Every structure is written in C-alpha cells, then in structure tokens.
C-alpha cells in the first residue's frame, strides 16, 4: 500500500487506512497527525457514515482531508487533538 501524507499548517497528516478483506467497501479511512513539536495522535477514524470506501486512493484522500479539518478545528477553534488527562 502506498503511504500518503502531507504537511498542512506545520502539521504532518498521514493517511492510516485499514483493509477489511471480503467486504464490498473494504477500505476504512483514518489518519494520524504529527504536531510541529513531534507529538503524534492515535489513529483518528473518519466518522462512521463516511469511513468505508471501495477504493484505496479514495480512502486515502478522504483521510487526508479529514486530517486537515481536524487541524483547522484545533488551531482555529481550540478543539484538542489529544484526549485530555483526567
């Protein structure tokens, strides 16, 4: 599988797509985000209604777009990329 990643607003977004063999929609989209400080998120899946796709490249592109949206939410709206410690 080809690794797809991009740099967006100083964050590295890597598509983390999982394969579910035997399914008509075998590709589950998700991403990992690395901050400028070097901290990396866990796998962040796409919302369930949009997570599964028939084509690998489509799932990778959707995963990158989702990562960009998450970075925008973090930087522009203060939503954390990492779970808050209790």
N, CA, C and O atoms as a Maestro MAE file, in Angstrom:
{
 s_m_m2io_version
 :::
 2.0.0
}

f_m_ct {
 s_m_title
 :::
 protein
 m_atom[344] {
  # First column is atom index #
  i_m_mmod_type
  r_m_x_coord
  r_m_y_coord
  r_m_z_coord
  i_m_residue_number
  s_m_chain_name
  s_m_pdb_residue_name
  s_m_pdb_atom_name
  i_m_atomic_number
  :::
  1 25 0.851 -1.177 0.000 1 A "UNK " " N  " 7
  2 3 0.000 0.000 0.000 1 A "UNK " " CA " 6
  3 2 0.895 1.238 0.000 1 A "UNK " " C  " 6
  4 15 1.909 1.275 0.697 1 A "UNK " " O  " 8
  5 25 0.530 2.219 -0.757 2 A "UNK " " N  " 7
  6 3 1.256 3.473 -0.830 2 A "UNK " " CA " 6
  7 2 0.905 4.343 0.367 2 A "UNK " " C  " 6
  8 15 -0.265 4.504 0.716 2 A "UNK " " O  " 8
  9 25 1.940 4.901 0.991 3 A "UNK " " N  " 7
  10 3 1.728 5.799 2.118 3 A "UNK " " CA " 6
  11 2 1.444 7.192 1.579 3 A "UNK " " C  " 6
  12 15 2.216 7.718 0.777 3 A "UNK " " O  " 8
  13 25 0.343 7.792 2.015 4 A "UNK " " N  " 7
  14 3 0.006 9.138 1.581 4 A "UNK " " CA " 6
  15 2 0.074 10.047 2.794 4 A "UNK " " C  " 6
  16 15 -0.519 9.765 3.835 4 A "UNK " " O  " 8
  17 25 0.806 11.146 2.643 5 A "UNK " " N  " 7
  18 3 0.857 12.127 3.713 5 A "UNK " " CA " 6
  19 2 1.067 13.504 3.129 5 A "UNK " " C  " 6
  20 15 1.456 13.652 1.970 5 A "UNK " " O  " 8
  21 25 0.806 14.512 3.948 6 A "UNK " " N  " 7
  22 3 1.025 15.886 3.527 6 A "UNK " " CA " 6
  23 2 1.350 16.721 4.754 6 A "UNK " " C  " 6
  24 15 1.098 16.315 5.888 6 A "UNK " " O  " 8
  25 25 1.912 17.890 4.507 7 A "UNK " " N  " 7
  26 3 2.146 18.861 5.571 7 A "UNK " " CA " 6
  27 2 1.123 19.968 5.395 7 A "UNK " " C  " 6
  28 15 0.979 20.532 4.310 7 A "UNK " " O  " 8
  29 25 0.418 20.271 6.468 8 A "UNK " " N  " 7
  30 3 -0.650 21.262 6.434 8 A "UNK " " CA " 6
  31 2 -0.567 22.086 7.711 8 A "UNK " " C  " 6
  32 15 -0.706 21.552 8.812 8 A "UNK " " O  " 8
  33 25 -0.344 23.370 7.563 9 A "UNK " " N  " 7
  34 3 -0.248 24.288 8.699 9 A "UNK " " CA " 6
  35 2 0.777 23.775 9.722 9 A "UNK " " C  " 6
  36 15 0.530 23.782 10.928 9 A "UNK " " O  " 8
  37 25 1.916 23.336 9.214 10 A "UNK " " N  " 7
  38 3 3.040 22.822 10.005 10 A "UNK " " CA " 6
  39 2 2.753 21.501 10.717 10 A "UNK " " C  " 6
  40 15 3.541 21.094 11.570 10 A "UNK " " O  " 8
  41 25 1.669 20.830 10.401 11 A "UNK " " N  " 7
  42 3 1.349 19.517 10.948 11 A "UNK " " CA " 6
  43 2 1.523 18.490 9.830 11 A "UNK " " C  " 6
  44 15 1.204 18.774 8.675 11 A "UNK " " O  " 8
  45 25 2.022 17.307 10.159 12 A "UNK " " N  " 7
  46 3 2.135 16.228 9.176 12 A "UNK " " CA " 6
  47 2 0.918 15.334 9.348 12 A "UNK " " C  " 6
  48 15 0.659 14.813 10.433 12 A "UNK " " O  " 8
  49 25 0.180 15.165 8.263 13 A "UNK " " N  " 7
  50 3 -1.020 14.330 8.264 13 A "UNK " " CA " 6
  51 2 -0.714 13.093 7.435 13 A "UNK " " C  " 6
  52 15 -0.320 13.192 6.273 13 A "UNK " " O  " 8
  53 25 -0.900 11.929 8.041 14 A "UNK " " N  " 7
  54 3 -0.636 10.656 7.381 14 A "UNK " " CA " 6
  55 2 -1.928 9.857 7.297 14 A "UNK " " C  " 6
  56 15 -2.601 9.643 8.306 14 A "UNK " " O  " 8
  57 25 -2.274 9.416 6.085 15 A "UNK " " N  " 7
  58 3 -3.452 8.567 5.916 15 A "UNK " " CA " 6
  59 2 -3.162 7.222 6.581 15 A "UNK " " C  " 6
  60 15 -2.112 6.622 6.347 15 A "UNK " " O  " 8
  61 25 -4.088 6.755 7.404 16 A "UNK " " N  " 7
  62 3 -3.965 5.473 8.096 16 A "UNK " " CA " 6
  63 2 -5.210 4.663 7.747 16 A "UNK " " C  " 6
  64 15 -6.184 4.631 8.498 16 A "UNK " " O  " 8
  65 25 -5.152 4.008 6.582 17 A "UNK " " N  " 7
  66 3 -6.299 3.301 6.021 17 A "UNK " " CA " 6
  67 2 -6.172 1.808 6.337 17 A "UNK " " C  " 6
  68 15 -5.126 1.200 6.108 17 A "UNK " " O  " 8
  69 25 -7.241 1.236 6.859 18 A "UNK " " N  " 7
  70 3 -7.261 -0.186 7.193 18 A "UNK " " CA " 6
  71 2 -8.058 -0.947 6.148 18 A "UNK " " C  " 6
  72 15 -9.052 -0.443 5.627 18 A "UNK " " O  " 8
  73 25 -7.616 -2.175 5.841 19 A "UNK " " N  " 7
  74 3 -8.318 -3.013 4.875 19 A "UNK " " CA " 6
  75 2 -9.148 -4.066 5.606 19 A "UNK " " C  " 6
  76 15 -8.676 -4.718 6.538 19 A "UNK " " O  " 8
  77 25 -10.392 -4.214 5.160 20 A "UNK " " N  " 7
  78 3 -11.276 -5.245 5.669 20 A "UNK " " CA " 6
  79 2 -11.610 -6.151 4.483 20 A "UNK " " C  " 6
  80 15 -12.554 -5.888 3.738 20 A "UNK " " O  " 8
  81 25 -10.831 -7.215 4.317 21 A "UNK " " N  " 7
  82 3 -10.992 -8.113 3.164 21 A "UNK " " CA " 6
  83 2 -12.369 -8.750 3.142 21 A "UNK " " C  " 6
  84 15 -12.964 -9.030 4.182 21 A "UNK " " O  " 8
  85 25 -12.857 -8.970 1.935 22 A "UNK " " N  " 7
  86 3 -14.132 -9.638 1.752 22 A "UNK " " CA " 6
  87 2 -15.342 -8.724 1.830 22 A "UNK " " C  " 6
  88 15 -16.474 -9.178 1.661 22 A "UNK " " O  " 8
  89 25 -15.121 -7.475 2.077 23 A "UNK " " N  " 7
  90 3 -16.218 -6.516 2.165 23 A "UNK " " CA " 6
  91 2 -16.342 -5.767 0.841 23 A "UNK " " C  " 6
  92 15 -15.327 -5.524 0.188 23 A "UNK " " O  " 8
  93 25 -17.556 -5.394 0.425 24 A "UNK " " N  " 7
  94 3 -17.691 -4.605 -0.804 24 A "UNK " " CA " 6
  95 2 -17.103 -3.193 -0.648 24 A "UNK " " C  " 6
  96 15 -16.799 -2.533 -1.642 24 A "UNK " " O  " 8
  97 25 -16.947 -2.741 0.585 25 A "UNK " " N  " 7
  98 3 -16.344 -1.437 0.883 25 A "UNK " " CA " 6
  99 2 -15.178 -1.716 1.843 25 A "UNK " " C  " 6
  100 15 -15.294 -1.462 3.042 25 A "UNK " " O  " 8
  101 25 -14.046 -2.240 1.321 26 A "UNK " " N  " 7
  102 3 -13.009 -2.785 2.194 26 A "UNK " " CA " 6
  103 2 -12.054 -1.780 2.837 26 A "UNK " " C  " 6
  104 15 -11.234 -2.180 3.663 26 A "UNK " " O  " 8
  105 25 -12.125 -0.508 2.497 27 A "UNK " " N  " 7
  106 3 -11.139 0.446 2.995 27 A "UNK " " CA " 6
  107 2 -11.755 1.373 4.038 27 A "UNK " " C  " 6
  108 15 -12.707 2.100 3.754 27 A "UNK " " O  " 8
  109 25 -11.200 1.337 5.254 28 A "UNK " " N  " 7
  110 3 -11.674 2.185 6.357 28 A "UNK " " CA " 6
  111 2 -10.698 3.342 6.533 28 A "UNK " " C  " 6
  112 15 -9.538 3.140 6.892 28 A "UNK " " O  " 8
  113 25 -11.176 4.545 6.277 29 A "UNK " " N  " 7
  114 3 -10.321 5.723 6.338 29 A "UNK " " CA " 6
  115 2 -10.032 6.182 7.754 29 A "UNK " " C  " 6
  116 15 -10.837 5.997 8.667 29 A "UNK " " O  " 8
  117 25 -8.874 6.778 7.911 30 A "UNK " " N  " 7
  118 3 -8.454 7.355 9.179 30 A "UNK " " CA " 6
  119 2 -7.116 8.043 8.970 30 A "UNK " " C  " 6
  120 15 -6.503 7.908 7.911 30 A "UNK " " O  " 8
  121 25 -6.665 8.777 9.969 31 A "UNK " " N  " 7
  122 3 -5.393 9.485 9.834 31 A "UNK " " CA " 6
  123 2 -4.684 9.567 11.171 31 A "UNK " " C  " 6
  124 15 -5.268 9.326 12.228 31 A "UNK " " O  " 8
  125 25 -3.414 9.913 11.096 32 A "UNK " " N  " 7
  126 3 -2.620 10.262 12.257 32 A "UNK " " CA " 6
  127 2 -2.046 11.646 11.980 32 A "UNK " " C  " 6
  128 15 -1.689 11.967 10.846 32 A "UNK " " O  " 8
  129 25 -1.962 12.458 13.021 33 A "UNK " " N  " 7
  130 3 -1.461 13.820 12.883 33 A "UNK " " CA " 6
  131 2 -0.258 13.991 13.797 33 A "UNK " " C  " 6
  132 15 -0.303 13.660 14.981 33 A "UNK " " O  " 8
  133 25 0.816 14.516 13.221 34 A "UNK " " N  " 7
  134 3 2.016 14.826 13.995 34 A "UNK " " CA " 6
  135 2 2.132 16.337 14.092 34 A "UNK " " C  " 6
  136 15 2.150 17.036 13.079 34 A "UNK " " O  " 8
  137 25 2.212 16.835 15.327 35 A "UNK " " N  " 7
  138 3 2.296 18.273 15.568 35 A "UNK " " CA " 6
  139 2 3.705 18.780 15.270 35 A "UNK " " C  " 6
  140 15 4.634 17.982 15.143 35 A "UNK " " O  " 8
  141 25 3.872 20.095 15.159 36 A "UNK " " N  " 7
  142 3 5.214 20.650 14.931 36 A "UNK " " CA " 6
  143 2 6.210 20.265 16.041 36 A "UNK " " C  " 6
  144 15 7.419 20.237 15.811 36 A "UNK " " O  " 8
  145 25 5.691 19.968 17.247 37 A "UNK " " N  " 7
  146 3 6.552 19.580 18.367 37 A "UNK " " CA " 6
  147 2 6.946 18.108 18.309 37 A "UNK " " C  " 6
  148 15 7.769 17.662 19.108 37 A "UNK " " O  " 8
  149 25 6.369 17.336 17.368 38 A "UNK " " N  " 7
  150 3 6.707 15.927 17.214 38 A "UNK " " CA " 6
  151 2 5.769 14.955 17.901 38 A "UNK " " C  " 6
  152 15 6.029 13.752 17.894 38 A "UNK " " O  " 8
  153 25 4.707 15.429 18.482 39 A "UNK " " N  " 7
  154 3 3.725 14.564 19.141 39 A "UNK " " CA " 6
  155 2 2.755 14.024 18.088 39 A "UNK " " C  " 6
  156 15 2.272 14.773 17.239 39 A "UNK " " O  " 8
  157 25 2.469 12.702 18.149 40 A "UNK " " N  " 7
  158 3 1.615 12.056 17.153 40 A "UNK " " CA " 6
  159 2 0.356 11.519 17.809 40 A "UNK " " C  " 6
  160 15 0.406 10.918 18.882 40 A "UNK " " O  " 8
  161 25 -0.781 11.742 17.148 41 A "UNK " " N  " 7
  162 3 -2.064 11.269 17.655 41 A "UNK " " CA " 6
  163 2 -2.185 9.763 17.452 41 A "UNK " " C  " 6
  164 15 -1.412 9.150 16.716 41 A "UNK " " O  " 8
  165 25 -3.161 9.195 18.114 42 A "UNK " " N  " 7
  166 3 -3.572 7.827 17.812 42 A "UNK " " CA " 6
  167 2 -4.246 7.879 16.439 42 A "UNK " " C  " 6
  168 15 -4.383 8.962 15.869 42 A "UNK " " O  " 8
  169 25 -4.666 6.745 15.900 43 A "UNK " " N  " 7
  170 3 -5.405 6.731 14.644 43 A "UNK " " CA " 6
  171 2 -6.756 7.407 14.874 43 A "UNK " " C  " 6
  172 15 -7.498 7.043 15.785 43 A "UNK " " O  " 8
  173 25 -7.058 8.386 14.043 44 A "UNK " " N  " 7
  174 3 -8.315 9.134 14.136 44 A "UNK " " CA " 6
  175 2 -9.197 8.710 12.957 44 A "UNK " " C  " 6
  176 15 -8.978 9.163 11.834 44 A "UNK " " O  " 8
  177 25 -10.192 7.847 13.197 45 A "UNK " " N  " 7
  178 3 -11.012 7.349 12.095 45 A "UNK " " CA " 6
  179 2 -11.963 8.410 11.556 45 A "UNK " " C  " 6
  180 15 -12.324 9.358 12.253 45 A "UNK " " O  " 8
  181 25 -12.356 8.231 10.307 46 A "UNK " " N  " 7
  182 3 -13.397 9.077 9.735 46 A "UNK " " CA " 6
  183 2 -14.710 8.760 10.442 46 A "UNK " " C  " 6
  184 15 -14.868 7.665 10.982 46 A "UNK " " O  " 8
  185 25 -15.654 9.698 10.447 47 A "UNK " " N  " 7
  186 3 -16.968 9.410 11.030 47 A "UNK " " CA " 6
  187 2 -17.574 8.169 10.371 47 A "UNK " " C  " 6
  188 15 -17.401 7.945 9.173 47 A "UNK " " O  " 8
  189 25 -18.280 7.374 11.159 48 A "UNK " " N  " 7
  190 3 -18.764 6.069 10.726 48 A "UNK " " CA " 6
  191 2 -19.507 6.094 9.393 48 A "UNK " " C  " 6
  192 15 -19.292 5.211 8.563 48 A "UNK " " O  " 8
  193 25 -20.351 7.054 9.170 49 A "UNK " " N  " 7
  194 3 -21.112 7.118 7.916 49 A "UNK " " CA " 6
  195 2 -20.260 7.359 6.685 49 A "UNK " " C  " 6
  196 15 -20.730 7.172 5.562 49 A "UNK " " O  " 8
  197 25 -19.013 7.773 6.876 50 A "UNK " " N  " 7
  198 3 -18.122 8.085 5.754 50 A "UNK " " CA " 6
  199 2 -16.834 7.269 5.793 50 A "UNK " " C  " 6
  200 15 -15.947 7.482 4.967 50 A "UNK " " O  " 8
  201 25 -16.718 6.344 6.736 51 A "UNK " " N  " 7
  202 3 -15.447 5.663 6.988 51 A "UNK " " CA " 6
  203 2 -15.076 4.619 5.943 51 A "UNK " " C  " 6
  204 15 -13.892 4.445 5.655 51 A "UNK " " O  " 8
  205 25 -16.048 3.922 5.368 52 A "UNK " " N  " 7
  206 3 -15.747 2.797 4.495 52 A "UNK " " CA " 6
  207 2 -15.911 3.171 3.019 52 A "UNK " " C  " 6
  208 15 -16.908 3.772 2.616 52 A "UNK " " O  " 8
  209 25 -14.897 2.795 2.223 53 A "UNK " " N  " 7
  210 3 -14.895 3.143 0.803 53 A "UNK " " CA " 6
  211 2 -14.432 1.959 -0.035 53 A "UNK " " C  " 6
  212 15 -13.758 1.053 0.455 53 A "UNK " " O  " 8
  213 25 -14.808 1.988 -1.309 54 A "UNK " " N  " 7
  214 3 -14.487 0.896 -2.224 54 A "UNK " " CA " 6
  215 2 -13.065 0.991 -2.773 54 A "UNK " " C  " 6
  216 15 -12.478 -0.035 -3.116 54 A "UNK " " O  " 8
  217 25 -12.500 2.186 -2.865 55 A "UNK " " N  " 7
  218 3 -11.192 2.382 -3.483 55 A "UNK " " CA " 6
  219 2 -10.171 2.888 -2.464 55 A "UNK " " C  " 6
  220 15 -10.466 3.775 -1.663 55 A "UNK " " O  " 8
  221 25 -8.976 2.318 -2.504 56 A "UNK " " N  " 7
  222 3 -7.911 2.716 -1.591 56 A "UNK " " CA " 6
  223 2 -7.556 4.194 -1.747 56 A "UNK " " C  " 6
  224 15 -7.476 4.919 -0.755 56 A "UNK " " O  " 8
  225 25 -7.345 4.639 -2.971 57 A "UNK " " N  " 7
  226 3 -6.953 6.035 -3.189 57 A "UNK " " CA " 6
  227 2 -8.025 7.006 -2.684 57 A "UNK " " C  " 6
  228 15 -7.701 8.051 -2.120 57 A "UNK " " O  " 8
  229 25 -9.275 6.666 -2.882 58 A "UNK " " N  " 7
  230 3 -10.381 7.494 -2.386 58 A "UNK " " CA " 6
  231 2 -10.328 7.573 -0.854 58 A "UNK " " C  " 6
  232 15 -10.514 8.646 -0.280 58 A "UNK " " O  " 8
  233 25 -10.076 6.450 -0.204 59 A "UNK " " N  " 7
  234 3 -10.000 6.420 1.261 59 A "UNK " " CA " 6
  235 2 -8.809 7.232 1.759 59 A "UNK " " C  " 6
  236 15 -8.906 7.909 2.782 59 A "UNK " " O  " 8
  237 25 -7.692 7.172 1.048 60 A "UNK " " N  " 7
  238 3 -6.511 7.947 1.439 60 A "UNK " " CA " 6
  239 2 -6.772 9.447 1.319 60 A "UNK " " C  " 6
  240 15 -6.444 10.210 2.227 60 A "UNK " " O  " 8
  241 25 -7.355 9.866 0.213 61 A "UNK " " N  " 7
  242 3 -7.649 11.290 0.017 61 A "UNK " " CA " 6
  243 2 -8.655 11.795 1.063 61 A "UNK " " C  " 6
  244 15 -8.497 12.891 1.601 61 A "UNK " " O  " 8
  245 25 -9.672 11.004 1.344 62 A "UNK " " N  " 7
  246 3 -10.655 11.391 2.356 62 A "UNK " " CA " 6
  247 2 -9.998 11.471 3.740 62 A "UNK " " C  " 6
  248 15 -10.340 12.337 4.545 62 A "UNK " " O  " 8
  249 25 -9.068 10.576 4.004 63 A "UNK " " N  " 7
  250 3 -8.366 10.569 5.287 63 A "UNK " " CA " 6
  251 2 -7.510 11.816 5.456 63 A "UNK " " C  " 6
  252 15 -7.472 12.403 6.537 63 A "UNK " " O  " 8
  253 25 -6.828 12.222 4.398 64 A "UNK " " N  " 7
  254 3 -6.013 13.445 4.439 64 A "UNK " " CA " 6
  255 2 -6.918 14.665 4.635 64 A "UNK " " C  " 6
  256 15 -6.602 15.548 5.432 64 A "UNK " " O  " 8
  257 25 -8.027 14.715 3.919 65 A "UNK " " N  " 7
  258 3 -8.962 15.838 4.059 65 A "UNK " " CA " 6
  259 2 -9.513 15.905 5.483 65 A "UNK " " C  " 6
  260 15 -9.664 16.993 6.038 65 A "UNK " " O  " 8
  261 25 -9.811 14.767 6.067 66 A "UNK " " N  " 7
  262 3 -10.312 14.725 7.443 66 A "UNK " " CA " 6
  263 2 -9.236 15.251 8.404 66 A "UNK " " C  " 6
  264 15 -9.537 15.994 9.338 66 A "UNK " " O  " 8
  265 25 -7.982 14.855 8.164 67 A "UNK " " N  " 7
  266 3 -6.886 15.346 8.999 67 A "UNK " " CA " 6
  267 2 -6.736 16.858 8.912 67 A "UNK " " C  " 6
  268 15 -6.499 17.516 9.925 67 A "UNK " " O  " 8
  269 25 -6.869 17.412 7.717 68 A "UNK " " N  " 7
  270 3 -6.796 18.866 7.555 68 A "UNK " " CA " 6
  271 2 -7.915 19.548 8.322 68 A "UNK " " C  " 6
  272 15 -7.700 20.579 8.960 68 A "UNK " " O  " 8
  273 25 -9.112 18.973 8.261 69 A "UNK " " N  " 7
  274 3 -10.247 19.531 9.001 69 A "UNK " " CA " 6
  275 2 -9.971 19.500 10.497 69 A "UNK " " C  " 6
  276 15 -10.264 20.467 11.201 69 A "UNK " " O  " 8
  277 25 -9.403 18.382 10.996 70 A "UNK " " N  " 7
  278 3 -9.092 18.279 12.422 70 A "UNK " " CA " 6
  279 2 -8.040 19.307 12.845 70 A "UNK " " C  " 6
  280 15 -8.140 19.884 13.928 70 A "UNK " " O  " 8
  281 25 -7.035 19.537 11.998 71 A "UNK " " N  " 7
  282 3 -6.020 20.560 12.300 71 A "UNK " " CA " 6
  283 2 -6.678 21.936 12.342 71 A "UNK " " C  " 6
  284 15 -6.395 22.728 13.241 71 A "UNK " " O  " 8
  285 25 -7.544 22.226 11.390 72 A "UNK " " N  " 7
  286 3 -8.268 23.507 11.395 72 A "UNK " " CA " 6
  287 2 -9.097 23.658 12.669 72 A "UNK " " C  " 6
  288 15 -9.113 24.729 13.276 72 A "UNK " " O  " 8
  289 25 -9.783 22.591 13.076 73 A "UNK " " N  " 7
  290 3 -10.589 22.645 14.295 73 A "UNK " " CA " 6
  291 2 -9.715 22.935 15.508 73 A "UNK " " C  " 6
  292 15 -10.114 23.679 16.404 73 A "UNK " " O  " 8
  293 25 -8.537 22.353 15.534 74 A "UNK " " N  " 7
  294 3 -7.608 22.558 16.650 74 A "UNK " " CA " 6
  295 2 -7.072 23.990 16.667 74 A "UNK " " C  " 6
  296 15 -7.128 24.666 17.694 74 A "UNK " " O  " 8
  297 25 -6.562 24.441 15.544 75 A "UNK " " N  " 7
  298 3 -5.913 25.747 15.500 75 A "UNK " " CA " 6
  299 2 -6.894 26.919 15.497 75 A "UNK " " C  " 6
  300 15 -6.615 27.962 16.087 75 A "UNK " " O  " 8
  301 25 -8.028 26.755 14.841 76 A "UNK " " N  " 7
  302 3 -8.968 27.864 14.704 76 A "UNK " " CA " 6
  303 2 -10.058 27.894 15.771 76 A "UNK " " C  " 6
  304 15 -10.614 28.952 16.066 76 A "UNK " " O  " 8
  305 25 -10.365 26.727 16.352 77 A "UNK " " N  " 7
  306 3 -11.489 26.649 17.282 77 A "UNK " " CA " 6
  307 2 -11.118 26.060 18.640 77 A "UNK " " C  " 6
  308 15 -11.984 25.881 19.496 77 A "UNK " " O  " 8
  309 25 -9.840 25.759 18.841 78 A "UNK " " N  " 7
  310 3 -9.372 25.288 20.140 78 A "UNK " " CA " 6
  311 2 -9.767 23.870 20.512 78 A "UNK " " C  " 6
  312 15 -9.685 23.502 21.684 78 A "UNK " " O  " 8
  313 25 -10.196 23.061 19.543 79 A "UNK " " N  " 7
  314 3 -10.552 21.665 19.841 79 A "UNK " " CA " 6
  315 2 -9.275 20.844 19.939 79 A "UNK " " C  " 6
  316 15 -8.446 20.904 19.031 79 A "UNK " " O  " 8
  317 25 -9.088 20.072 21.022 80 A "UNK " " N  " 7
  318 3 -7.843 19.335 21.204 80 A "UNK " " CA " 6
  319 2 -7.695 18.151 20.242 80 A "UNK " " C  " 6
  320 15 -8.676 17.493 19.896 80 A "UNK " " O  " 8
  321 25 -6.454 17.894 19.816 81 A "UNK " " N  " 7
  322 3 -6.156 16.714 19.014 81 A "UNK " " CA " 6
  323 2 -5.931 15.503 19.902 81 A "UNK " " C  " 6
  324 15 -6.090 14.365 19.461 81 A "UNK " " O  " 8
  325 25 -5.561 15.746 21.147 82 A "UNK " " N  " 7
  326 3 -5.219 14.672 22.079 82 A "UNK " " CA " 6
  327 2 -6.242 14.650 23.206 82 A "UNK " " C  " 6
  328 15 -6.730 15.700 23.624 82 A "UNK " " O  " 8
  329 25 -6.574 13.444 23.708 83 A "UNK " " N  " 7
  330 3 -7.507 13.357 24.833 83 A "UNK " " CA " 6
  331 2 -6.961 14.114 26.043 83 A "UNK " " C  " 6
  332 15 -5.759 14.101 26.307 83 A "UNK " " O  " 8
  333 25 -7.845 14.758 26.758 84 A "UNK " " N  " 7
  334 3 -7.450 15.495 27.961 84 A "UNK " " CA " 6
  335 2 -7.223 14.517 29.110 84 A "UNK " " C  " 6
  336 15 -8.028 13.609 29.322 84 A "UNK " " O  " 8
  337 25 -6.144 14.695 29.843 85 A "UNK " " N  " 7
  338 3 -5.858 13.851 31.009 85 A "UNK " " CA " 6
  339 2 -6.850 14.179 32.122 85 A "UNK " " C  " 6
  340 15 -7.217 15.336 32.332 85 A "UNK " " O  " 8
  341 25 -7.270 13.140 32.820 86 A "UNK " " N  " 7
  342 3 -8.247 13.342 33.905 86 A "UNK " " CA " 6
  343 2 -7.568 13.809 35.177 86 A "UNK " " C  " 6
  344 15 -8.235 14.028 36.188 86 A "UNK " " O  " 8
  :::
 }
 m_bond[343] {
  # First column is bond index #
  i_m_from
  i_m_to
  i_m_order
  :::
  1 1 2 1
  2 2 3 1
  3 3 4 2
  4 3 5 1
  5 5 6 1
  6 6 7 1
  7 7 8 2
  8 7 9 1
  9 9 10 1
  10 10 11 1
  11 11 12 2
  12 11 13 1
  13 13 14 1
  14 14 15 1
  15 15 16 2
  16 15 17 1
  17 17 18 1
  18 18 19 1
  19 19 20 2
  20 19 21 1
  21 21 22 1
  22 22 23 1
  23 23 24 2
  24 23 25 1
  25 25 26 1
  26 26 27 1
  27 27 28 2
  28 27 29 1
  29 29 30 1
  30 30 31 1
  31 31 32 2
  32 31 33 1
  33 33 34 1
  34 34 35 1
  35 35 36 2
  36 35 37 1
  37 37 38 1
  38 38 39 1
  39 39 40 2
  40 39 41 1
  41 41 42 1
  42 42 43 1
  43 43 44 2
  44 43 45 1
  45 45 46 1
  46 46 47 1
  47 47 48 2
  48 47 49 1
  49 49 50 1
  50 50 51 1
  51 51 52 2
  52 51 53 1
  53 53 54 1
  54 54 55 1
  55 55 56 2
  56 55 57 1
  57 57 58 1
  58 58 59 1
  59 59 60 2
  60 59 61 1
  61 61 62 1
  62 62 63 1
  63 63 64 2
  64 63 65 1
  65 65 66 1
  66 66 67 1
  67 67 68 2
  68 67 69 1
  69 69 70 1
  70 70 71 1
  71 71 72 2
  72 71 73 1
  73 73 74 1
  74 74 75 1
  75 75 76 2
  76 75 77 1
  77 77 78 1
  78 78 79 1
  79 79 80 2
  80 79 81 1
  81 81 82 1
  82 82 83 1
  83 83 84 2
  84 83 85 1
  85 85 86 1
  86 86 87 1
  87 87 88 2
  88 87 89 1
  89 89 90 1
  90 90 91 1
  91 91 92 2
  92 91 93 1
  93 93 94 1
  94 94 95 1
  95 95 96 2
  96 95 97 1
  97 97 98 1
  98 98 99 1
  99 99 100 2
  100 99 101 1
  101 101 102 1
  102 102 103 1
  103 103 104 2
  104 103 105 1
  105 105 106 1
  106 106 107 1
  107 107 108 2
  108 107 109 1
  109 109 110 1
  110 110 111 1
  111 111 112 2
  112 111 113 1
  113 113 114 1
  114 114 115 1
  115 115 116 2
  116 115 117 1
  117 117 118 1
  118 118 119 1
  119 119 120 2
  120 119 121 1
  121 121 122 1
  122 122 123 1
  123 123 124 2
  124 123 125 1
  125 125 126 1
  126 126 127 1
  127 127 128 2
  128 127 129 1
  129 129 130 1
  130 130 131 1
  131 131 132 2
  132 131 133 1
  133 133 134 1
  134 134 135 1
  135 135 136 2
  136 135 137 1
  137 137 138 1
  138 138 139 1
  139 139 140 2
  140 139 141 1
  141 141 142 1
  142 142 143 1
  143 143 144 2
  144 143 145 1
  145 145 146 1
  146 146 147 1
  147 147 148 2
  148 147 149 1
  149 149 150 1
  150 150 151 1
  151 151 152 2
  152 151 153 1
  153 153 154 1
  154 154 155 1
  155 155 156 2
  156 155 157 1
  157 157 158 1
  158 158 159 1
  159 159 160 2
  160 159 161 1
  161 161 162 1
  162 162 163 1
  163 163 164 2
  164 163 165 1
  165 165 166 1
  166 166 167 1
  167 167 168 2
  168 167 169 1
  169 169 170 1
  170 170 171 1
  171 171 172 2
  172 171 173 1
  173 173 174 1
  174 174 175 1
  175 175 176 2
  176 175 177 1
  177 177 178 1
  178 178 179 1
  179 179 180 2
  180 179 181 1
  181 181 182 1
  182 182 183 1
  183 183 184 2
  184 183 185 1
  185 185 186 1
  186 186 187 1
  187 187 188 2
  188 187 189 1
  189 189 190 1
  190 190 191 1
  191 191 192 2
  192 191 193 1
  193 193 194 1
  194 194 195 1
  195 195 196 2
  196 195 197 1
  197 197 198 1
  198 198 199 1
  199 199 200 2
  200 199 201 1
  201 201 202 1
  202 202 203 1
  203 203 204 2
  204 203 205 1
  205 205 206 1
  206 206 207 1
  207 207 208 2
  208 207 209 1
  209 209 210 1
  210 210 211 1
  211 211 212 2
  212 211 213 1
  213 213 214 1
  214 214 215 1
  215 215 216 2
  216 215 217 1
  217 217 218 1
  218 218 219 1
  219 219 220 2
  220 219 221 1
  221 221 222 1
  222 222 223 1
  223 223 224 2
  224 223 225 1
  225 225 226 1
  226 226 227 1
  227 227 228 2
  228 227 229 1
  229 229 230 1
  230 230 231 1
  231 231 232 2
  232 231 233 1
  233 233 234 1
  234 234 235 1
  235 235 236 2
  236 235 237 1
  237 237 238 1
  238 238 239 1
  239 239 240 2
  240 239 241 1
  241 241 242 1
  242 242 243 1
  243 243 244 2
  244 243 245 1
  245 245 246 1
  246 246 247 1
  247 247 248 2
  248 247 249 1
  249 249 250 1
  250 250 251 1
  251 251 252 2
  252 251 253 1
  253 253 254 1
  254 254 255 1
  255 255 256 2
  256 255 257 1
  257 257 258 1
  258 258 259 1
  259 259 260 2
  260 259 261 1
  261 261 262 1
  262 262 263 1
  263 263 264 2
  264 263 265 1
  265 265 266 1
  266 266 267 1
  267 267 268 2
  268 267 269 1
  269 269 270 1
  270 270 271 1
  271 271 272 2
  272 271 273 1
  273 273 274 1
  274 274 275 1
  275 275 276 2
  276 275 277 1
  277 277 278 1
  278 278 279 1
  279 279 280 2
  280 279 281 1
  281 281 282 1
  282 282 283 1
  283 283 284 2
  284 283 285 1
  285 285 286 1
  286 286 287 1
  287 287 288 2
  288 287 289 1
  289 289 290 1
  290 290 291 1
  291 291 292 2
  292 291 293 1
  293 293 294 1
  294 294 295 1
  295 295 296 2
  296 295 297 1
  297 297 298 1
  298 298 299 1
  299 299 300 2
  300 299 301 1
  301 301 302 1
  302 302 303 1
  303 303 304 2
  304 303 305 1
  305 305 306 1
  306 306 307 1
  307 307 308 2
  308 307 309 1
  309 309 310 1
  310 310 311 1
  311 311 312 2
  312 311 313 1
  313 313 314 1
  314 314 315 1
  315 315 316 2
  316 315 317 1
  317 317 318 1
  318 318 319 1
  319 319 320 2
  320 319 321 1
  321 321 322 1
  322 322 323 1
  323 323 324 2
  324 323 325 1
  325 325 326 1
  326 326 327 1
  327 327 328 2
  328 327 329 1
  329 329 330 1
  330 330 331 1
  331 331 332 2
  332 331 333 1
  333 333 334 1
  334 334 335 1
  335 335 336 2
  336 335 337 1
  337 337 338 1
  338 338 339 1
  339 339 340 2
  340 339 341 1
  341 341 342 1
  342 342 343 1
  343 343 344 2
  :::
 }
}
